[in-house]
Amino acid sequence: YMNHELGQQSSCQLNFAEEVVLSVPNNDTARKNLRHYASIEHMAGTSGDLQMAQWTQKKMKEYGLENSKLHTMDALLSYPISRHLELVDKNQEIKFRAPLSEKPLESDPTSNTVWRNMTFLAYTPSGEVSKKQLVYANYGKPEDFDVLEREGIDVKDKVVIVRYGQCFRGLKIMNSERRGAAAVLIYNDPQDDGYRVGKVYPEGPWRPETSVERGSAQFNSLCPGDPQRAHGSKSTEEICGYKPSEVIPKIPAIPISYHDAIPLLKSLGGKTVQKDWIGGLTDRLEYRYGPSIDTVNLKTNNTMTVTPIWNVITTIKGSLPAHLDRPVILGNHRDAWVFGAADPNSGSSIMLEVGRAFGTLVRSGWRPKRTIIIASWSGEEYGLLGSTGFGEEFEHTLLAKAAVYINVDVGVSGRTFVASASHSLSRELLEVTRKVTDPSTKKRLSDVWDLKVSTLGSGSDYTVFIDKLGIPSFDLRFMPENKKPYGTYHSIYDSYTWIETQADPSMEYHVLLAQICGLLALDFADSLILPISPHDQALAIRQYVQELEEMNIPGLAKLKKAVEYLHEAALEFSNDDSIDLTTKNEILGMLERKFLDEKGLPKRKWFKHVLQAPGLYLGYSPEVFPGIQQAFSEKDEWLLRSETRRAIKAIYRCVYILRSAKHQPFALRTNASWSAIA
């Protein structure tokens, strides 16, 4: 959705604060801090998590940011005790017993950890199934189960095996559960992130044969955050519209390696699958729908417990009075499934470098105009627990006027810059990429970046900020060239050694992303006018409507008309120099919030944003105008008309506020002049 006009040249002259933000982050400090983060296991709620929270707070204070505090909250977490999986013949003779373990590597010193034997999916229940046939369901999306139904294959009371990719793992289980499956197995197919993509670790960056992707099995597109809402006064049902038991699985599920998947897939009978169901194991087996000739015995034993998790909140108080302050928030989660060198601690070390740069500025006497907050979240891996809990707690206080949220999760897993953001922020991101240098090519990053800014979905800590609170957000990272998830994701091999040998040996891309985040935060904190572009937002929404038209969704004429009004109003607002700064900033700061609808989206009241949300059956990937798309896919004509009206109303709310700037100046609320303060 990047506008072609963003290609125009602009001045890149740096001020003192920008020079500091660019010069302070360095390879050695980033390397040292990353090595420390990845030195121990630190799953959410464990002693390792607390240790890293306290260390993060200590480093921020050491760097000159004294206002760094632990924000403790209770949350429901789950941990593995044991798992068992075997394939048996009709006489119950064992044909294959899955090791369910990741092989230690001599070249990776942290890989021989007890957690290599503790692969599991968080929030899956303890359970046992015996003598169940196996069925292959591709990626486990609703349309995959439709294919099985057309083929006459019933998954009821069977074990479903699916491959990772294309939708969130929890939704694979949800979709299987709704079709009556007894249990689910999820494996990483080498076509997606293994030897079919490139050399596997340790010779290359891709997933080795025994690697297992752990993860949360929460139904994240229904409602993220702690399923039990142990922190706070409101229940899950009040906040989400669902009971805790309705947002986590009821059937057992286990993640397995493709090493363990091969004997299971070989046991499948029935027809060979259609072409787009064929994975990368064709050198070892033929993909079939099933059911299997042999049967599966599966047993899981997991524990669920309410326990504290710890966010670290570091604040640099701005100089503006409270009624003019619009806080700028940066965030990264700290908890990991094991060592988490890439996910998330490449981002954690980057945030420490940003903190070190701002600490250097603070010690020089500098103070931002708007407050800057740097957050280190916990519980993200389980379902965005720390950030969601914080967002819900401070929705009407600290976050009520926040200007922007800048998220880094897997900061560096390659050298290709990938950005997702609210489209009103695209122009600002381009301006910043013109001020930094790509280490590989020595060119400006803006010259090597493909200039694509994707719509935000879910799967990281920006979710509560954009989807529930309406705060414009960024999600920034460097990925492999093919933009696929990196090959050691959520495994024991996501280690410092993997970063050092495969992803970023020089740590130059860690430094680069720290510079980008620091410059973005600096611009939002100190600019006279918030760098938010309603015009670019309007252009993106126009393309959203084109997407709906390409789906042949009917009844869009009034929506198209509303978007054109928004485009006109945004141009008028952007070009009107007579609007005073206070009014302009107030409107820019609240514009995204006008796309929120308090009733929430159909079947998921937690999600308030009518322009974008994670797909109901996707979980990670976004859908534009999600209510409209959902109504159309469900063939509900009444809901389609209702959701179209809601979208039109949201757009007209934005038109109204943009055009009311001259007639109802927000500056009348105060005698203070923003320009005088600036």
N, C-alpha and C positions, 0 to 999 in steps of 0.2 A: 504493500500500500504506500510505498515511498513516492512522494510527489516528484515529478520530473523537475519542478522548479527548484528543488533543493540542490540541484547541481550548480547553482550560481555561486560565484566566488564571494568570499567575505574576508574581512580583516582578521588576522590571527595574532595581533600584537598582544603580548602577555603583560599582565600586571604582576606586582610583587607576590601576592597570594598564589596566583597561578604558577609562578616560577617555583615557589616552595613545594606546591603539590606535585609538580612534575619532577623536581630534583630529589626530594627526600626518599621516596620508595626505592629500594635497591635489592638486587638479587640476593646478596648474602643474608640480609635480615629476613627476607621472605623465605629463603631456604631453611634457615635455622628454626624459624617459627613453625614451618610446615613439618619439618622433621620431628619437632616436639609434639605437635598435634597427633601425628601418625605413629607415635612411639608406643601407645597403649590402645587397647580396645576401649571404646567409650560410647556404648549404646545408651540411649536415653534412660535416665533414672538410675543408672549404675554409679558406682563409686568413681569410675573413670570419667563419666560425664560431669560429676560434681568437681572432680579434680581439674578438668579442662575449663570449666566455668570459672573457678576461682583463679586459675592461671591467666585466663583471658582478662578478667577484671584487674589482676595485678599488672599485666602488661600495659593496659590502657592508662592506669595511674602512673606507671613508670614513664610512659610517653608524654605525660603532662596533662592528661585528661582526668582530673581528680574526681569528677562527679560520675563515677562508674559504680553501679549497684546491681546486686543480684535480685532478680524478680522471681520469687519461688511460687510455684503453683502445683497443686495436686492433679494427677491425671491417671486414667486407667491405662496400664501398659500390660503387655504379655511377653512371656519368655518361654523358650523351649526346654523341655525336660528330656523327651525321647521321641524317636520316630522309627517306623519300621515299614518296609515295602518289599513285597516279594511276588514273583510270578509263579503260579503252580499249575500243574496239569490236571487232568480229570481225576487222577488218583491222589491228588493233593501232594504229589511229589514236587519238591522245590526245583524249578528250572533256573531261576535267577533270584538272588537276593541283592537288592540295591545297596551299595556301600553308603550312599547318602553322605559322602565325605569329600572334601577337597584335598587334593594331593599337595603336600608341602614341596616347595622348590628350593634346591640348594642355593640358587642365586638370589633368593628373596628371603632374608633372615627372619622376617616377621610371619612368614606363611605357616610355620609349624605352631599354630595356636590351637588351643582347645576348641575355639569357635569354628574351626574347619569341620568339626563333627556336629555342629549345632545349627544346621541350616533349617530355616523355618519361615512361615508366613505369619506375621503378627496379626492378632485378633482372630485367627482360626481356632475353632474349638478342639478340645480333645475328643477323640472318637475312634471307632474301629469299624471297618467293613471287611467282610470275608467272602470269598468265592464270587467276586463281581467281575463281569465282563468289562472289557476296555473298549472305548470308542474314541476316535480321533476327531477333534472339532476345530482344526486349524488354529485361528487366533482367539476363538471363543467369543466372537461378536454375535449379536442377534442374527445377522444374516447368515453366519456360518451354521447356526443351528437350524435355520430355515432350509439350508442346503441338505442337511442330514434328514430333515423331515421329508423333503421331496424325494430323497433316495430311499425312503421307507425305513430309516434307521431311528429307533427309539432310544434316547439316552436315559430314560427313566430307570432308576435303581442301578445304573452302571457307573463305572469310574471313567471320567472324561479326561483325556490328555490333550492339552493345548500348548501351543508355543507362545513365548513372550513376543510382544510387539503389537502395534496398532490400537490397542486400548489398555487401560490400566488393569493391573493384575487382579485387584479386588473385584472389578466388574466382570472379568472372565469367570470368577467364582459365582458372582451374583447371577450372571446369565445362565450358568450351568445349573445352579440351585433352582432357579425359576422353571427350568425344564425338567426338574425331577431327578437330577444326578445324585448319586450317593456320595461321591468324593471327586476331587480334582487334583490332577498333576500338571504342573507348569514347568516347561523346560525351555532352555535357550537353544534355538536351532542355529547351527553354524552359518546358515544363509544370512542371518540377520546380524550376528556380531562375532562369528567364529572363523574357521579356516577358509570359508568361501569368500570372506571379505579380505583377508590378508594373513600374514604370519601371526601365529598365536604366541601369547606370552609364555616364556620370557624372550623368545626370538623376535617377537613383534608385539604390537599393542592389543591384539584381539583375543577373544575368550578361549582359554584352553579347555581340554576335553572334560575335566572333572569340575570345572568352575560352576558354582551355583549362585543364582541371583535371589538373594533374600528380598524381603520387602513387606510392606503393609498390605493387608487384604481388606482394609476398610472400603466401604462403598463410597468413595470420595466425591462422586458427582452428585450424591444425594445431600451430603453435609460433611464438610471437613471438621477437624478439631477433635478434641477428646470425646469419644462416643458416650461417655458417662457424664460429661460436664461436671466432674468432681470439683473443679475450681469455679466458683461463682454461685450466685443465688438462683439462677434460672435452670430449669431442667432441659435435657436434650429435646424433649417433645415440644417445650415452649419455644426453643430457639430454632430447631430444625424441622419440626412437624413430624418427627419420627421417634419411636422409642429406641433406646440404646441397642436393643437386640435386632432392630431393623436396619441398622447401618453397618453391621458386621456379619460375617458368614455364620450359617447354622450347620454347614457340612465341613468335614475335615478336608484339608488341602496341604500339599507338600510341593515345594520347589525342588526340581532335580536337574542334574547336569545332562548334557546330551550323551555322555558316557552311559548314564543310567537309563536314559530314554530309549537307546537303540534296541535292547532286547524286548522292551515293551512294544515299541512300534513294529518290530519284526513279527510279533505274535498276532498282529491284526489280520483279520480275514476280510472277506467282502470285496467290493469293487475297488479298483484303483481310483485315486482321487482326481478331481479336476485340476487343470494346470496350475491355477493360482494357489492351490493348497500344497503344492510340492515344495518341500524345504530343501536344505542343502545336504542331506544325508543319502542322496541317491547313489553314492558310491558304496553304500553299506546296506541299503534296504529299498523296498518299494513302498511308497506311501499308500495306505489303504484306509478306507473309512472305518472298517471294523464291522461288527464287533469282533473281539479277539476269540481265538480258539481256546487259549488258556485263560485262567482267571487271576485276579489280583487280590491279595490280602494286604491291607493297609491299616496302620495304627499310629495315631499321634497322641502325644501327651504334652500339653502346654498349660502354663499357669497364667492367670490374669490377676493383677493386683493394682490397687491404687497406691501410687508412690509419688514423691515430689520430683519435679523437673525444674531446671534453673535457666532462665533467660538472663543475659547480662545486658543492662541498658546503660549506655554511656552518653551523657548529655553535655553539649556545649551551648550554654544559654545565649540566646541572641540579644542584641541591644535594643530592638524595637519594643515598644510597649505591648502588653499582652493582646490588646484588641487588634493590633496590626501584625502580630507575629503569626507566621504560617510555617510550622516546623517542617524540616527536611529530614527524612528518615532513610537510613541505609541499613540493610539487614542481610544476614547470612546465617544459616543454621550450623550448629557446631556438632550435634550428635551424629553418630555414624553407625552403620550396621556392624562394622568391625573396626578397621583402622581408618578408613575413609580419607585417604590422602587426596584423591580428586573430589569425591563426593562425601563431605562438603568442604574438606579442610583446605583445598586449594583456595576456595573462597574465604575461609577463615583467616588464612595468612594474608590474603589481599586486604581484608578489612582491618587487620592490624597495621598494615602499611598505610592505609588511609588514616587510621587513628594516629599513627606516628607523624604523618605529615601535618594533620590539624593540631596535634600537640606542639609541634615545632612553631606553628603560627601563633598559638595561644601564648606560648612562652615569650614570643617576640612582642606581645602586647596587642595582637590582633584579636578581634571579636566579631563573629558573624552578625549580620543584621537580623537574620532569622535563625531560630534555634536549630541546631543540628543534633540528631540522635543516631547513634550507631548501635545496632542491636545484634546480639549473638543469641540466636534462638536454640532452644532444645526441643526434642520431641517431633521434629519435622518428619523424620523417617516413618513415624507411626501414623501420620496423617495431619501434619501441619499444626501440632498441638500447641507449641509455645507461642507462635505468632498469632494463631487464631484466638487463643485465650487472652493474650495481651490486647488484641484488637477489640474483642468483645468487652473487655474490662474498661478500656479507655476510649471507647467509641464516642462518648458524649463529652469528654474532657480533653485530654492531651491530643487526641487525634481528630477532634471535631473540625479543626481548621488546617490540618496538615496539607502541605502543598504537593508533596511527591513522595513516593517510596521507590528506592533503588535497590533491587535484589540481585545478589550473586549467590548461586548455589554451587554447582560444579563449575568453578571459575575457569579452570584450564584442564582440558582433556585432549587438546590439539592446538592448531595454529589458525583456525578459520574463525573469524569474528561472526557471532550469531546474536541477533538482538530481537527481542519481543518487547512490545511497549504499547501503552496508550498512544494512539496515533497523533494526538496533540503534542507529543514529545519528540516526534521524529526529527524535526528541524533542529532542535537543541542537540540531539545526539550527533547529527551530522557536523554541527559546528565544533563539537568537542573532538570528534575523530579527525578533524583537520589540524588539531593542535598536537597530536601524538604520532609517533613513528612506529611502523610495523618492523620488528627486529629482523625478520627474514629478508625483506626486500629493501629496507632502508627508505621506503616511501611513506608518505602520509597514509595513515590507516584508511582515511576516506578514499584514497586512490586504489586500494586493494580490496576493500569491503564491497560486497555486491549491492549494498544500499537497500537490502530488504529488511523491513521491520514487520515482524509477524504479529498477529493478534495474540493476546495473552489467553491461555487456557487455564490449566491448574497444574498441580504437582509440585509447587514450591510455595515459599512463604509470601509471595505477593498476593496470593489468592484472597485473603481476608481484606486486604487494602483496596483492591480494585473491585472485587465481586460483591462485597458486602458494604464497604465504607465509601466507595466511589472516589478513592484517592488515585490520581494518575500514577502509573507504575512502569518501571523498567524491569526486565530480566535479561542479564548480560552474561555472555560466556565466550570462551574460545573452544571450538570443537574440532574433531577430526575433519579432514577435507570433505568427506562424503556426508557430513552432518548427521551421521548415525551415532546413537549412544555408544560410548567407548566400551571396549571389550572386557574390562574387569569390573564393571559396574556392580555394586552391592555384593562383592565377593571378598575373600581374604586377600586376593591379589590386588585390590585397590590399595596400594601401599606406597610408601615413600620411594621404594626401589622402582616401582612402575613409573612414577612421575619422573624420577631421575634418569631412567634409561629410555623411556618411550614418549612421554608427553611433552615435557619442558625441561630438558637437561640444564639449560642455562638459567632457568627461572625468569627469563626476559618477558614471557607473556603474563606471568603473575604481576610483574612490575607494570606492564602496560595496562592491564585491567585495573590495577590500583590507581593509576593516573587518570583513567577514564572516569572511574567512580568518584574520585576526588574532585575532578573538574566539574562534573555534573552537580555534585553537592554544593560546590562553591558558587556556581552560577545561580542555583536556586536560592542559596542563602543570601547572596549579596547583590543580585541584579535589581536595578530600580523597578523593572517590570518583570514579573515571573515569565520565564521562557516557555510559555505554553501557547500553542497555535490553534485557536478554534477553526481557522480556515482549513488546516491540514486534517483536523478531525472530521470536518464536514466532507472533505474529498474522500476520506476513507469510508465514511458512512454511505456515500454515493456508490462506492464499489461494493459495499455490503449488500445494498439493494440489488445491484446487478447480479450478485451471486444468487440471491433469492429468485430473480427472474430466470436465470439459467436452470434453476430447478423446476421451472414451470409452476411456481406457486402463484395462485390467482389472487386478485383483489389488492394489488399493490399501488394503484394509481394515486391514492391519497397519501400514502407513505412517500412515494417519489416526490410529490408536490411539497410535502413537509421538509424533505431533505433539501430541496432547492431553496426554500425559504431560509433554512439554516445556513446554506452556503452564502446566500446574499447577506444575511445578518452578520455572519462571521467576517466577511470581507469588509463590510461597513465598519464594524467594531475595530478591526485590525488597522484600518486606514484612518480612523478618526483620532487626530492628535488633540482634540479639544477635551477629551475625557480625562479627568484628573487621575493621578497615579493611584491614589487610594481606591477609588472606584474601580479602576481597571484591574488592579490586583485582586480586589475582592471578588470580582466577577470571574476572572481567570481561575482563582483558587477554588471556586465552588461549582464551576461549570460541569465537571465530570459527575458530580453528585446529582445533577439534574437528570441523569440517565438512570437513577435508581428508582425502583418502585417498591414501596414498603410492603406490598403483599408478597413480593418474591415471585420467582418463576413457578410455572405449573409443576406440582409434585415435589418442589424443593424450595421452600420459603426462605431458606438461609441465603440463597443467591438472589441478589436484588438488582443486578445490572441488566437492563433490557437489551443492550447492544451486543453483549458477549458473555459467554460462560463456557466452562468445559462441557463437551458433549455429554448428554445424559448417559450414553452407552460407550463413551470414549474415555472420559476421566482426565486425560492429559490434554488432548487436542481441543482447540476452541471451536465453538459454533457461533456464527454471527446471527443476531436476532434469534436467540435460542428458543424463545417461546413460540415464535412463528414457525421455526423449523420443526419443533416438537409436535405442534398441532398438525402440521402438514403430514409428517411421517405417521402420525396416529390416525390420519384421515378424519379428524374431528373438525367439522366445518364451523361449529359454534365457537370452539376454542380458537380457531384460526382467526376469525373475525375479532374476537376479544383481544387476542395477543397483538394483532395488527393495530387496533385502536390504542392499546397501551403504549406501543412503540411510537405511534404518532404523537400522543400526548407528551411523552418524554422529550421528543425532538422539539415540540412547540414550547416546552418549558425552557429549553435552551435558547430558542429564538427570542422568547419574551425577555429573558434576563440580558441577552446581548443588546437588544433594542431599548431596554429601559435605562441604559447607562446614563444617558443625558438627563432623563426626566426624574430619576430617583437616585441621585448621587449618594453613595455610601459615605462619602466624606462628611456629610451633614451629621453623621453620628458622633463626630469628634471634632474638637477644635484643632487637633494636631494635623499638620500638613505632612504627608508622606515625603514630599520632595525636600521639605526642611529637615526632616529626620535623616534622610539619606545624605 
